[in-house]
Amino acid sequence: MGRTIPRRAAAAGSSRAQPSSARVFVASDWAPIRAFDPIVRADPESIYGDLLPVLRRAHLRIVNCECALTSAATPLWKSGAVFKGEPAHVKGLTAVPFEVACLANNHVLDYGVAGLRESIRVLHGHGIKTVGAGLTGEQAYAPLTLTVNGQTIHIVNISEGEDLTASQGGPGVFGWDIPRAAALVRTCKTRGGVVIAIAHAGLEYVPYPPPYVVSAFRALVEAGADCVIGHHPHVPQGIEQWLGRPIFYSLGNFAFYQPTTLLHRKTGFCVSLDCIGGRIAGVEVHPYRIMDTGLRRLDAKEVAAFNRNMTRLSRPFKTAGGPARAWRHGSTTTESRGSAPRCSASWTR
């Protein structure tokens, strides 16, 4: 059984990765919507605030593009929200720059196949590689393999899809097919290098992952993934070491604005992975607050509070049955009762 070792967030700037290693920075949901729309249009660098230098210290930057970048005007009929960016919003990614956009999510097809096609064209046209979706099944299910500072990095990107899964030849996303994803992870690992599995999955606004997500993420590690990173819940979830490899169940929101005062929706974290010789030699967590004008790194007092809460959220992973109990009872303690998980009080305001 794996053992939980929550990573401690740093209040000060991080040191540059060693020249012989590759530092990979992974961020979660990005969408130039609501209050962030005019900011990304007018001053895209400013949306990242004092997190920008940390981003720029990495050799490779990966983000989840949680919308279509399209000039299309008519969205699909679907349950839930519809998110849209304009092609011009791509400068919010190139300003960093992000080199990879994950597309396996439940919003990339909000404007249909035409919106997906235009999004891919816009991203590729600005030098941003994509993974997790495509106009054919072959494209959707393909991993992305890169050589970064002399290191081989494989990225496998999957999503629960919400009926967006590529089938019958595509188009669509790499859907919730864990055996297929595990087989792909296994193949990538045999080719050498570091395998990073990124999944858009789970239940929104809940601080604990449901048992099926825990099983799936652990299966990806057992198949050979060196790290598994989740997003979609829009709130931070716990961190686990499974077979000695890190699983981040949810990073929370990134550059994704929600009009709320709930602190757990306004707090997220990114992850830096130092990769060398086909393994991850170091991991660092970078927490931030999502303000009306963009992102802000946490100060020392806020980092201490963040670490305490992440330790609490990660506590269920110390025992085999812990995640299921947390899911059922909504607490890391056996005394808690209730039908659904809840955030601790310190995360709510």
DAQUIQUI-V881318 format. One record per residue. RES is the residue in one letter. SS is DSSP state (@ for helix, = for strand, . for the rest). OMEGA is omega in degrees with one decimal (none if undefined). NEAR is the number of other C-alpha atoms within 8 Angstrom. Layout:
BEGIN
RES|SS|OMEGA|NEAR ; RES|SS|OMEGA|NEAR
END
This chain:
BEGIN
M|.|178.6|5 ; G|.|179.9|9 ; R|.|-178.5|11 ; T|.|172.6|12 ; I|.|179.8|7 ; P|.|-179.4|10 ; R|.|-178.7|8 ; R|.|178.7|7 ; A|=|-178.9|11 ; A|.|178.0|10 ; A|.|-177.7|9 ; A|.|-179.1|4 ; G|.|-179.0|6 ; S|.|176.7|6 ; S|.|179.8|4 ; R|.|177.0|6 ; A|.|178.4|10 ; Q|.|-176.9|6 ; P|.|-177.2|6 ; S|.|179.4|7 ; S|.|176.8|12 ; A|=|176.2|18 ; R|=|-178.7|13 ; V|=|-178.8|13 ; F|=|-178.2|14 ; V|=|177.8|10 ; A|=|-176.2|13 ; S|=|-166.1|13 ; D|=|178.6|15 ; W|=|176.1|13 ; A|.|-179.6|13 ; P|.|-174.0|13 ; I|.|174.9|11 ; R|.|-175.4|7 ; A|@|-177.4|9 ; F|@|-179.5|15 ; D|@|-177.9|9 ; P|@|-179.6|7 ; I|@|178.9|12 ; V|@|178.2|15 ; R|@|-170.2|11 ; A|@|-174.1|6 ; D|.|-170.3|8 ; P|@|179.4|12 ; E|@|-173.1|11 ; S|@|-177.5|9 ; I|@|-176.8|13 ; Y|@|175.6|12 ; G|@|-178.1|11 ; D|@|170.9|9 ; L|@|-175.2|11 ; L|@|177.8|10 ; P|@|177.6|7 ; V|@|176.3|10 ; L|@|-174.0|10 ; R|@|175.7|9 ; R|.|-179.7|9 ; A|.|174.7|14 ; H|.|-179.7|11 ; L|=|-179.0|12 ; R|=|-175.7|14 ; I|=|-180.0|13 ; V|=|175.1|13 ; N|=|178.8|12 ; C|=|-169.3|12 ; E|.|178.8|13 ; C|.|169.5|13 ; A|=|171.8|17 ; L|=|-168.1|15 ; T|.|173.8|13 ; S|.|178.7|7 ; A|.|-175.0|8 ; A|.|-173.1|5 ; T|.|178.9|5 ; P|.|171.7|9 ; L|.|167.1|7 ; W|.|-179.1|4 ; K|.|173.0|7 ; S|.|178.7|4 ; G|.|-175.7|4 ; A|.|174.7|5 ; V|.|-177.8|8 ; F|.|-177.1|11 ; K|=|168.6|13 ; G|=|175.6|12 ; E|.|175.6|10 ; P|@|-179.0|10 ; A|@|179.6|6 ; H|@|-179.1|12 ; V|@|179.0|12 ; K|@|172.5|10 ; G|@|176.3|12 ; L|@|-178.1|9 ; T|@|-179.0|11 ; A|.|-175.0|9 ; V|.|1.4|10 ; P|.|165.9|8 ; F|.|179.2|13 ; E|.|-176.9|11 ; V|=|174.4|12 ; A|=|172.8|14 ; C|=|-177.7|13 ; L|.|179.3|14 ; A|.|178.0|17 ; N|.|-173.7|15 ; N|.|179.9|12 ; H|.|-175.1|10 ; V|.|178.7|14 ; L|.|179.7|13 ; D|.|177.6|15 ; Y|.|172.2|16 ; G|@|-179.0|9 ; V|@|179.1|9 ; A|@|178.6|8 ; G|@|176.7|16 ; L|@|-179.1|16 ; R|@|-179.3|9 ; E|@|179.0|10 ; S|@|179.4|12 ; I|@|179.8|10 ; R|@|179.8|8 ; V|@|-178.8|11 ; L|@|-179.9|13 ; H|@|179.9|10 ; G|@|178.5|7 ; H|.|173.2|8 ; G|.|-179.7|7 ; I|.|179.1|12 ; K|=|-178.7|9 ; T|=|178.1|13 ; V|=|173.7|17 ; G|.|177.0|18 ; A|=|179.2|15 ; G|=|-179.0|16 ; L|.|173.4|12 ; T|.|176.0|11 ; G|@|-180.0|14 ; E|@|178.5|9 ; Q|@|-175.9|10 ; A|@|-174.1|17 ; Y|.|-176.7|10 ; A|.|170.7|9 ; P|.|172.9|11 ; L|=|-179.8|9 ; T|=|-176.7|8 ; L|=|168.9|7 ; T|=|-173.5|8 ; V|=|179.6|10 ; N|.|178.1|9 ; G|.|-178.7|8 ; Q|=|177.1|13 ; T|=|-179.5|12 ; I|=|174.9|12 ; H|=|178.5|13 ; I|=|174.7|12 ; V|=|-172.9|16 ; N|=|-177.9|14 ; I|=|-179.9|16 ; S|=|172.3|15 ; E|.|165.5|10 ; G|.|-176.2|13 ; E|.|178.8|6 ; D|.|177.0|4 ; L|.|-174.9|10 ; T|=|175.6|13 ; A|.|178.0|16 ; S|.|-178.7|8 ; Q|.|176.5|5 ; G|.|177.1|8 ; G|.|0.8|13 ; P|.|178.0|14 ; G|=|-178.1|15 ; V|=|172.0|18 ; F|.|-172.3|16 ; G|.|-171.4|12 ; W|.|177.7|9 ; D|.|-173.3|7 ; I|@|175.8|9 ; P|@|179.3|6 ; R|@|178.8|7 ; A|@|179.4|11 ; A|@|178.1|11 ; A|@|178.8|9 ; L|@|176.1|10 ; V|@|-178.8|15 ; R|@|179.8|11 ; T|@|179.7|8 ; C|@|-177.1|11 ; K|@|178.6|12 ; T|@|179.9|6 ; R|.|179.3|6 ; G|.|179.7|8 ; G|.|-179.1|13 ; V|=|178.0|15 ; V|=|177.3|15 ; I|=|176.5|13 ; A|=|-178.5|15 ; I|=|-174.1|11 ; A|=|175.4|12 ; H|=|-168.1|12 ; A|.|174.2|11 ; G|.|-177.3|10 ; L|.|-176.7|9 ; E|.|170.3|8 ; Y|.|179.3|8 ; V|.|-173.5|12 ; P|.|178.0|12 ; Y|.|178.4|12 ; P|.|174.9|13 ; P|.|-175.8|11 ; P|@|-178.3|9 ; Y|@|176.4|6 ; V|@|176.8|10 ; V|@|180.0|11 ; S|@|-178.2|8 ; A|@|-178.1|9 ; F|@|177.1|10 ; R|@|178.6|10 ; A|@|178.3|10 ; L|@|174.9|15 ; V|@|-179.6|14 ; E|@|177.1|8 ; A|.|177.5|10 ; G|.|179.0|10 ; A|.|178.3|15 ; D|.|178.3|13 ; C|=|173.9|11 ; V|=|-176.9|16 ; I|=|-179.1|13 ; G|=|167.8|13 ; H|=|-176.2|16 ; H|.|-179.1|13 ; P|.|179.3|13 ; H|.|172.7|12 ; V|.|176.7|16 ; P|=|172.1|15 ; Q|.|-171.4|16 ; G|.|-179.2|16 ; I|=|-178.5|15 ; E|=|166.3|14 ; Q|=|178.6|12 ; W|=|-174.6|13 ; L|.|177.7|9 ; G|.|-178.5|7 ; R|=|-173.0|9 ; P|=|170.1|11 ; I|=|174.7|13 ; F|=|-170.0|12 ; Y|.|173.3|14 ; S|.|178.4|14 ; L|=|-172.7|18 ; G|.|179.5|18 ; N|=|172.9|17 ; F|.|176.9|13 ; A|.|-172.7|14 ; F|.|-172.4|11 ; Y|.|172.0|11 ; Q|.|-178.5|7 ; P|.|-177.4|4 ; T|.|173.6|6 ; T|.|-178.1|6 ; L|.|-170.8|9 ; L|@|-177.9|9 ; H|@|173.3|13 ; R|@|-179.4|13 ; K|.|-179.6|13 ; T|=|177.0|14 ; G|=|175.8|16 ; F|=|173.1|14 ; C|=|-176.2|13 ; V|=|170.4|11 ; S|=|179.7|13 ; L|=|175.7|13 ; D|=|-171.8|13 ; C|=|178.5|15 ; I|=|174.8|12 ; G|.|177.4|6 ; G|.|178.0|10 ; R|=|175.9|9 ; I|=|-175.2|11 ; A|=|-179.0|8 ; G|=|-179.8|7 ; V|=|175.1|10 ; E|=|-179.9|11 ; V|=|-178.8|12 ; H|=|-179.1|11 ; P|=|-177.2|13 ; Y|=|173.5|12 ; R|=|178.1|11 ; I|=|-177.8|13 ; M|=|178.3|8 ; D|.|-177.9|7 ; T|.|179.8|8 ; G|=|-175.5|12 ; L|=|176.0|14 ; R|=|176.7|12 ; R|=|179.3|12 ; L|.|174.0|11 ; D|.|-172.8|7 ; A|@|179.8|7 ; K|@|179.0|7 ; E|@|177.4|8 ; V|@|178.7|13 ; A|@|178.1|8 ; A|@|177.6|8 ; F|@|-179.9|10 ; N|@|177.7|10 ; R|@|-179.1|8 ; N|@|177.7|10 ; M|@|175.6|12 ; T|@|179.6|10 ; R|@|-179.8|9 ; L|@|-178.7|13 ; S|@|-175.0|14 ; R|@|-179.0|11 ; P|@|-176.3|12 ; F|@|178.0|11 ; K|@|178.8|10 ; T|.|-176.7|7 ; A|.|-177.1|7 ; G|.|-176.1|7 ; G|@|-179.1|12 ; P|@|179.7|15 ; A|@|178.4|9 ; R|@|178.5|13 ; A|@|179.6|14 ; W|@|-178.2|14 ; R|@|-170.4|10 ; H|@|176.8|13 ; G|.|-180.0|16 ; S|.|174.7|12 ; T|.|-179.7|12 ; T|.|-178.1|6 ; T|.|-178.7|7 ; E|.|-176.0|4 ; S|.|174.7|9 ; R|.|178.1|7 ; G|.|-174.6|8 ; S|.|-178.0|7 ; A|.|177.9|8 ; P|.|177.2|14 ; R|.|174.3|8 ; C|.|175.5|10 ; S|.|-173.6|6 ; A|@|-176.0|6 ; S|@|177.8|6 ; W|@|-167.7|10 ; T|.|-179.1|9 ; R|.|none|8
END
